[in-house]
Amino acid sequence: MKVRPEFSIMTTRAQPIDETLWQEFVASVRPRLAAGTKFTERESLASKTTMRVGGPARVYAEPASSEELRQLIVEAKRLALPVLLLGRGSNLVIPDSGVDGLVINFGHANWQKFEPQADGRAWAGAGLRLKNLCGLAIKAGLKGFEFLEGIPGNVGGALRMNAGAMGGWMFDVVDEVHLMTMDGDVRALKKSEMHVAYRHCEELHHAIALGAFLKPAATVESSEIRQQIDTYQKKRVESQPREPSAGCIFKNPTGTSAGRVIDEAGLKGERVGDAEVSTVHANFIVNRGHATSADIIGLVRKIRAQVKSAKGIDLEPEVLLYGQDWRDVL
Ligand SMILES: Cc1cc2nc3c(=O)[nH]c(=O)nc-3n(C[C@H](O)[C@H](O)[C@H](O)COP(=O)(O)OP(=O)(O)OC[C@H]3O[C@@H](n4cnc5c(N)ncnc54)[C@H](O)[C@@H]3O)c2cc1C
């Protein structure tokens, strides 16, 4: 099975990280950070994800600016500490043991801007929720972003995943992405310079998306956009479960949908602990209350084995196992 490691940038280490390195990191970085930057140790991550499972981050930061972000990642790189980005946590399963890394989130308001430009484009910060992007686009009369409305991520996560719905992909509306390399350099890349595919953006495996200039399809009356969004919302409500989940667990295999083959393998309602194959949409695993990440991984294993045996198809996870590689647990 070909599954990419989840670490997007990240100086991965084969050995466990020596605790003294974390202490050195914290002692060196903390005094240099501005008051607006959140910086904590052993921050619980479960509540920062839509699946609501997982342990803490060894170090967690919400930088207030690019300069603050640079300080964090340059120091982490110097000490060879892993860095992970966390968006809205809507495409992740966080291991019960948490992550031995520096987890960065764009929760600060400075990353959540939506700014229509004189040239017709609109700047969207990496921390802007897709839902808010759509709401602000309606107000500005900018059409073309409606398909993003029901995706519960933010702009950074949607760029990294090339999120898509209702026949559209994130990169359909991207003109230029601004990113920061692990050396702390800021670069602007045109869409044509980037390598994107189904749920994949190569450049963001090794860099941090800061935001993007997006290209609306047209300027129209707000009511026209609202109408389209309402249609999409209705479709989602009818076809997706309400319980906590991480969206579609598996990528669609060539020529069919993962939901269909899981359903045909008789797996709707199958459970491991409190993790359940949704009875509404078979490609969703839902948390029925107190699921652990071990429950979810166990259920993923079970589904893959049964679909392989019933259909001869190898399902590949779409959801990321945060800080780990699915190959190590499946
Ligand atoms: C109910 C539900 C419905 C969903 N429907 C859809 C759908 O229709 N279509 C779809 O494509 N997805 C869907 N998803 C999955 C998910 O919402 C998308 O993949 C979304 O784009 C993830 O964004 P996020 O901000 O939550 O990213 P996260 O889940 O937080 O992170 C995803 C990846 O992006 C990386 N990342 C996050 N921010 C950055 C950044 N700034 N720079 C670099 N890397 C970054 C993370 O490190 C991680 O590797 C759904 C999920 C749920 C729960």
The ligand as an ORCA input file, in Angstrom:
! r2SCAN-3c Opt
* xyz 0 1
  C     -17.791     16.182      8.380
  C     -16.587     16.325      7.485
  C     -16.777     16.546      6.131
  C     -15.672     16.671      5.286
  N     -15.884     16.884      3.956
  C     -14.834     17.013      3.127
  C     -15.030     17.234      1.728
  O     -16.130     17.335      1.237
  N     -13.927     17.350      0.942
  C     -12.652     17.267      1.447
  O     -11.682     17.401      0.688
  N     -12.444     17.051      2.769
  C     -13.482     16.926      3.609
  N     -13.266     16.707      4.936
  C     -11.874     16.574      5.440
  C     -11.225     17.894      5.865
  O     -12.208     18.832      6.296
  C     -10.366     18.519      4.764
  O      -9.313     17.659      4.378
  C      -9.755     19.870      5.194
  O      -9.140     20.458      4.090
  C      -8.722     19.725      6.303
  O      -8.458     21.023      6.780
  P      -7.996     21.266      8.282
  O      -7.754     22.708      8.427
  O      -8.928     20.646      9.221
  O      -6.615     20.492      8.264
  P      -6.017     19.458      9.380
  O      -6.912     18.263      9.418
  O      -5.781     20.193     10.636
  O      -4.671     19.102      8.697
  C      -4.620     18.358      7.508
  C      -3.166     18.359      6.978
  O      -2.832     19.661      6.578
  C      -1.640     20.081      7.223
  N      -1.751     21.515      7.408
  C      -2.696     22.200      8.094
  N      -2.477     23.508      7.994
  C      -1.359     23.668      7.242
  C      -0.613     24.772      6.799
  N      -0.969     26.018      7.111
  N       0.487     24.549      6.024
  C       0.873     23.290      5.701
  N       0.206     22.198      6.104
  C      -0.890     22.386      6.853
  C      -1.603     19.299      8.520
  O      -0.288     19.194      9.037
  C      -2.114     17.967      8.025
  O      -1.053     17.293      7.383
  C     -14.357     16.585      5.805
  C     -14.178     16.386      7.188
  C     -15.282     16.259      8.021
  C     -15.054     16.065      9.487
*
